[in-house]
Amino acid sequence: MMKLVSVSVFAALFALPAFAQDYQDHDGMLMNHGDGHLMDMAGGMVMGNNPDKLPGGCDKIAETKEITVHAGHKYAEKFPGRMFAFDTQEFQFKPCTKLTVHFINDDNVRHQWMMHGLPKYLYPKGMFHLEVSGPAKISGTLILPPGDKTYLVHCDIAQHMEKGMKAQLKVGKGDGDLPSIPNVTANIVTDDYTITLPELLAKAHEEANLPAPIVDATPPAAVKTPVIPEENNSFSGVTVIGLALGLLLAPFLARKFKGMTPTEVLAYLLDSSNAMIEWVITTGQHLVKIIQTALEK
C-alpha cells in the first residue's frame, strides 16, 4: 500500500510541469523596424511604441504608469454569451501619462491589445498595438495625448471584439462612455433568450411602428416541369450540311495546309477572308453600276 501511495505522489509531482502554463516572454527579443514597429519571428509584435516623444500640447510627462493586462477565454466566463475578454474593461489615466502596458495572452490563440484614435503624426495609423500568438507576454510603451478623451481598446482578430474582448481607456475625464463594454456600459443590442422568434419579429415591428408581419400559410404551388421545345429541324439540317461540306473539303484542306504551322494556317485564313470580302464588295459595286446604267436608259 505504501509503495502504491509513493508511486502516485511521485507521478503527480512529475506531472505538475505539464499542467503549468508556459509563457513565452517576447520582451528583449523584438527587432526595431522603425516608426515604433517592433517584431520578432515568434509571433510577437508592437506597433506605435513611443517611450520618449511628447505629443503636441504636452510640456512634460505628467506621470509614469505600468499596467498588466491579461487576455483569454476564462475572463469571459462572467459575461453571458461572450467567448473572449480582457481581465480589465476600463482604464483611466492623466493626460500626458507615460504608460507601459504588459500584455499577457492566456489562450492558445492569437490576441491583441489595440488602442485606436491616437494622433497619426506620432502614432502610425493612429494606433498603439500589442500582439502575441499563444501563451506569451509582450510589453510596449506610449505617451497619452493631452485633453479629455475616451479611447477604444480591443482585439482586432476576427470576431474577438464582437465576442467580448474590448475595453475603454479614458484620458483625463474622458468624453463619455463607449457602448457595449462588458460590465461597464449597456449593450446596444441586448441578448434575450426567453423570447421566441415570432415574438421577437412582432416586437421589432412594433418598436419600428410598422404593421405586423403577414405570414402566408398557403402551401407553395407545385413546381411545374418545364416544357422543352422540340429541336429545330432547320438547325439540324444546317448542321448536317456543314458536316458534309467539312468531310468533302477535308482532303483539300489537308493538302493545302500540309507542312504549315498553326500561325501560318491562321494567317492564310485571314488573308483568304480579306480577299473574299474585297471580292464581294467589288462585285457588289459593279452590279450597282450596271443596274444604275440600265435604269438611266
C-alpha positions in Angstrom: 0.0 0.0 0.0 2.8 2.3 0.9 4.6 1.6 -2.4 1.4 2.5 -4.3 1.0 5.8 -2.4 4.6 6.7 -3.1 4.3 5.9 -6.8 1.1 8.0 -7.0 2.7 11.0 -5.3 5.8 10.7 -7.5 3.7 10.6 -10.6 1.7 13.6 -9.5 4.8 15.7 -8.9 6.3 14.6 -12.2 3.1 15.7 -14.0 2.9 19.2 -12.5 5.0 20.8 -15.2 2.6 19.5 -17.8 -0.2 21.5 -16.2 1.8 24.6 -15.7 1.2 27.4 -18.2 4.5 28.0 -20.1 4.5 31.7 -21.2 6.9 33.0 -23.8 8.4 36.3 -22.9 8.9 38.4 -26.1 10.5 41.3 -24.3 14.1 41.7 -25.3 13.5 39.6 -28.5 11.9 42.2 -30.6 13.6 43.8 -33.6 13.1 47.5 -34.3 11.7 48.0 -37.8 11.3 51.8 -37.4 8.4 54.1 -36.6 7.8 52.3 -33.3 7.2 49.0 -35.0 8.8 46.1 -33.1 8.6 42.5 -34.2 10.1 39.1 -33.8 9.8 35.8 -35.6 7.9 34.1 -32.8 4.6 35.9 -33.2 5.2 39.0 -31.1 4.5 42.5 -32.4 4.4 46.1 -31.0 3.1 48.9 -33.2 3.3 52.6 -32.2 5.9 52.1 -29.4 6.8 55.5 -28.1 8.7 55.8 -24.9 10.1 59.4 -25.3 8.3 61.6 -27.9 5.9 64.0 -26.3 2.5 64.6 -28.1 1.7 68.2 -29.1 0.3 70.0 -26.1 2.3 68.0 -23.5 5.1 70.1 -22.0 6.3 67.2 -19.9 5.3 63.7 -18.8 2.6 64.1 -16.1 3.3 60.7 -14.5 4.7 57.2 -15.3 2.4 54.2 -15.0 2.6 50.5 -15.7 -0.3 48.1 -16.1 -0.6 44.3 -16.7 -3.5 43.2 -18.9 -4.5 39.6 -19.3 -6.5 38.3 -22.2 -8.2 35.0 -22.6 -11.3 32.8 -22.7 -11.5 32.4 -18.9 -12.1 36.1 -18.3 -15.3 36.0 -20.4 -17.0 33.3 -18.2 -18.6 36.0 -16.1 -20.2 37.7 -19.2 -23.0 35.6 -20.6 -22.8 35.0 -24.4 -19.2 36.1 -24.6 -16.2 34.0 -25.5 -13.1 36.2 -25.0 -12.3 39.1 -22.7 -9.6 41.1 -21.0 -9.3 40.8 -17.3 -9.9 44.6 -17.1 -12.5 46.5 -19.1 -11.8 50.1 -18.1 -8.7 52.2 -17.6 -8.2 55.9 -16.6 -5.0 58.0 -16.6 -4.0 61.6 -16.5 -3.2 63.4 -19.9 0.4 63.1 -20.9 1.0 60.0 -18.9 3.8 57.7 -20.0 2.1 54.3 -19.9 3.8 50.9 -20.2 1.4 48.0 -21.0 2.4 44.4 -20.2 0.1 42.3 -22.2 -0.3 38.6 -21.3 -2.1 36.1 -23.5 -3.6 33.2 -21.5 -5.0 31.4 -24.5 -3.5 29.1 -27.2 -4.7 31.5 -30.0 -3.6 35.0 -31.1 -4.8 38.0 -29.1 -4.2 41.8 -29.3 -4.5 44.9 -27.1 -5.1 47.6 -29.7 -5.8 51.3 -28.9 -7.4 53.5 -31.6 -7.8 57.2 -32.2 -4.2 58.4 -31.3 -2.7 61.3 -33.2 -1.3 60.0 -36.5 1.7 62.4 -36.6 3.1 60.5 -33.7 1.5 57.0 -33.9 1.4 55.5 -37.4 -2.1 54.5 -38.4 -3.3 56.3 -35.3 -3.0 53.2 -33.0 -0.9 51.5 -30.4 -0.9 47.8 -30.8 0.4 44.8 -28.8 0.1 41.2 -30.2 1.2 37.7 -29.3 0.3 34.2 -30.5 -0.4 31.6 -27.9 0.5 31.9 -24.2 3.0 34.8 -24.1 3.9 38.2 -22.7 4.8 41.3 -24.5 5.3 44.9 -23.4 5.1 48.3 -25.1 5.1 52.0 -24.1 3.2 55.1 -25.3 2.6 58.6 -24.1 -1.0 59.5 -23.9 -2.2 62.8 -25.6 -3.5 65.8 -23.7 -7.2 66.5 -23.3 -10.2 64.5 -22.1 -11.0 61.7 -24.4 -12.2 58.1 -24.3 -10.3 55.6 -26.5 -11.4 52.1 -27.7 -9.2 49.2 -26.7 -9.9 45.9 -28.3 -8.6 42.7 -30.0 -8.8 43.1 -33.8 -8.7 39.4 -34.6 -11.9 38.5 -36.5 -14.9 38.2 -34.1 -12.9 38.6 -30.9 -14.2 42.1 -30.2 -17.7 41.1 -31.0 -17.3 38.1 -28.6 -16.3 40.3 -25.7 -12.6 41.3 -26.0 -12.9 45.1 -25.7 -12.4 47.9 -23.2 -12.2 51.7 -22.9 -9.4 53.9 -21.8 -10.2 57.4 -20.5 -7.6 60.1 -20.6 -8.5 62.8 -18.1 -12.2 62.8 -17.6 -12.8 61.1 -20.9 -15.5 62.3 -23.3 -18.2 59.8 -22.5 -18.6 56.1 -22.4 -18.4 53.7 -25.3 -21.3 51.3 -25.8 -21.3 47.5 -25.2 -18.2 47.4 -23.0 -18.6 44.3 -20.9 -19.6 45.0 -17.3 -19.2 48.8 -17.9 -21.9 50.0 -20.3 -25.1 48.6 -21.7 -25.1 46.6 -24.9 -26.5 48.2 -28.0 -28.5 45.0 -28.7 -29.5 43.1 -25.5 -29.5 39.3 -25.7 -32.8 37.8 -24.7 -33.0 34.0 -24.9 -36.5 33.8 -23.4 -38.4 35.3 -26.4 -39.4 33.3 -29.4 -38.6 34.3 -33.0 -42.3 35.3 -33.9 -42.5 37.3 -30.7 -39.1 39.0 -31.5 -40.3 39.9 -35.0 -43.6 41.3 -33.7 -41.7 43.3 -31.1 -39.3 44.7 -33.7 -42.2 45.8 -36.0 -44.0 47.4 -33.0 -40.9 49.4 -32.0 -40.4 50.5 -35.6 -44.1 51.5 -35.8 -44.6 49.1 -38.7 -47.6 46.8 -39.3 -47.3 43.3 -38.0 -45.7 40.9 -40.5 -48.2 38.8 -42.5 -47.4 35.2 -42.6 -48.8 33.4 -45.6 -49.8 29.9 -44.6 -50.8 28.9 -48.2 -48.6 26.0 -49.3 -46.4 26.7 -52.2 -47.8 25.8 -55.6 -46.4 22.6 -57.2 -43.4 23.2 -59.4 -44.3 22.6 -63.0 -41.9 20.7 -65.1 -40.6 23.0 -67.9 -41.6 22.0 -71.4 -38.6 21.6 -73.6 -39.4 22.7 -77.2 -38.8 20.3 -80.0 -35.5 20.5 -81.8 -35.4 22.9 -84.7 -35.3 20.7 -87.8 -33.8 23.5 -89.9 -30.9 23.8 -87.5 -30.3 20.1 -87.7 -30.3 20.3 -91.5 -27.8 23.1 -91.4 -25.6 21.1 -89.1 -25.8 18.1 -91.4 -24.9 20.2 -94.5 -22.0 21.7 -92.6 -20.7 18.3 -91.6 -21.0 17.1 -95.2 -19.1 20.1 -96.6 -16.4 19.6 -93.9 -15.9 16.0 -94.9 -15.7 16.9 -98.6 -13.2 19.7 -98.1 -11.1 17.8 -95.5 -8.7 16.2 -98.1 -8.2 19.5 -99.9 -7.5 21.4 -96.7 -5.1 18.7 -95.5 -3.1 19.0 -98.7 -3.3 22.8 -98.7 -2.1 23.2 -95.1 0.4 20.4 -95.1 3.7 21.5 -93.5 2.3 24.8 -92.2 2.5 25.9 -88.6 -0.8 26.9 -86.8 0.3 30.5 -87.1 0.8 30.2 -90.9 -2.6 28.5 -91.2 -4.3 31.3 -89.3 -2.6 34.0 -91.4 -3.6 32.2 -94.6 -7.2 32.0 -93.5 -7.3 35.7 -92.5 -5.8 36.7 -95.9 -8.3 34.5 -97.7 -11.2 36.0 -95.7 -10.0 39.6 -96.6 -9.7 38.6 -100.3 -13.2 37.1 -100.2 -14.6 40.3 -98.6 -12.9 42.5 -101.1 -14.3 40.4 -104.0 -17.8 40.6 -102.6 -17.6 44.4 -102.2 -16.1 44.9 -105.7 -18.7 42.6 -107.3 -21.5 44.4 -105.5 -20.3 47.8 -106.6 -20.0 46.6 -110.2 -23.6 45.2 -110.1 -24.9 48.5 -108.7 -23.3 50.4 -111.6 -24.8 48.0 -114.2 -28.2 48.5 -112.6 -27.9 52.3 -112.5 -26.8 52.4 -116.2 -29.8 50.2 -117.1 -32.2 52.4 -115.3 -30.8 55.6 -116.9 -31.5 54.2 -120.3 
